[in-house]
Amino acid sequence: MTDKKGSSGGSGSSSQTSCYIIAYDISEDKRRTKVHKILGGFGKWTQYSLFECFLSKKEMVLLRSKLMKHLREDRDRVRFYPLCASCLGKVETVGGELPARR
């Protein structure tokens, strides 16, 4: 990952942001597509079920709220992995290109 600032499609708040790796495992195509579109509005798609998002606290609350409207707690999972600034600078990508746009 070379982009330190990232894109954030949430509220446009100028407050401090943190980087999150967001991974999802959604059992149904329709819900998976909706979750993918929501996450695309908040960050960068880097792997098939993984996004890198730079979010303020307000954007994180908004994102979770939007996701919860489409998830089935008994079947679906979305995980948020925060990355500190030091860890962000150590991210490496080996092989392959970014996924093609859906």
C-alpha positions in Angstrom: 0.0 0.0 0.0 1.5 3.3 -1.0 -1.4 5.6 -0.5 -1.1 7.0 3.1 -4.2 9.2 3.0 -6.7 7.0 1.2 -10.1 7.9 0.1 -13.0 8.4 2.4 -16.5 8.6 1.1 -18.3 9.1 4.3 -19.3 12.5 5.9 -16.2 14.4 4.6 -15.3 15.4 8.1 -11.9 17.0 8.6 -11.3 15.3 11.9 -8.5 12.8 12.5 -8.9 9.6 10.6 -7.6 6.1 11.3 -6.9 3.3 8.8 -9.0 0.2 9.0 -8.7 -3.0 7.1 -12.3 -4.2 6.7 -12.9 -7.8 5.6 -16.3 -9.4 5.0 -17.8 -12.8 4.6 -21.4 -12.5 3.3 -23.4 -15.7 2.5 -25.8 -14.2 -0.1 -24.9 -12.5 -3.4 -27.4 -9.7 -3.0 -26.3 -8.7 0.5 -22.6 -9.2 -0.5 -23.0 -6.8 -3.4 -24.7 -4.2 -1.2 -22.0 -4.5 1.5 -19.4 -4.1 -1.3 -21.0 -1.0 -2.6 -21.3 0.6 0.9 -17.7 -0.1 1.7 -16.7 1.3 -1.7 -18.2 4.6 -0.6 -15.9 4.7 2.4 -12.6 3.3 1.1 -10.4 1.5 -1.4 -11.1 -2.1 -2.6 -7.9 -4.0 -2.4 -8.8 -7.7 -2.3 -12.0 -9.5 -3.2 -13.5 -9.2 0.3 -11.3 -6.6 1.7 -11.2 -2.8 1.8 -8.8 -0.2 3.2 -10.7 2.7 4.7 -9.5 5.9 6.4 -12.3 6.8 8.7 -13.0 9.4 11.4 -14.9 8.3 14.4 -18.1 9.8 12.9 -17.6 8.0 9.6 -17.0 4.7 11.5 -20.3 5.0 13.3 -22.1 5.9 10.0 -20.5 3.0 8.2 -21.4 0.5 10.9 -25.0 1.8 10.8 -25.3 1.4 7.1 -23.8 -2.1 7.2 -26.1 -3.3 10.0 -29.1 -2.6 7.8 -28.0 -5.3 5.3 -26.3 -8.0 7.5 -27.8 -11.2 8.9 -26.1 -11.7 12.3 -26.5 -15.4 12.1 -24.8 -15.7 8.7 -22.7 -12.7 7.9 -19.4 -11.3 9.3 -17.7 -8.0 8.8 -14.4 -7.5 10.7 -12.6 -4.2 11.3 -8.8 -4.3 11.8 -7.3 -0.9 12.9 -3.8 -0.2 11.6 -1.6 2.2 13.5 0.5 4.7 11.6 3.7 2.6 12.2 2.0 -0.6 10.9 0.5 1.2 7.9 4.0 2.2 6.7 5.0 -1.5 6.8 2.2 -2.9 4.6 3.5 -4.8 1.6 1.8 -6.2 -1.5 3.3 -9.2 -3.3 2.1 -10.2 -6.7 -1.1 -9.6 -8.6 -2.9 -6.4 -9.5 -5.8 -4.8 -7.7 -9.2 -6.5 -8.3 -11.1 -5.2 -11.4 -14.1 -3.0 -10.7 -17.4 -4.8 -10.2 
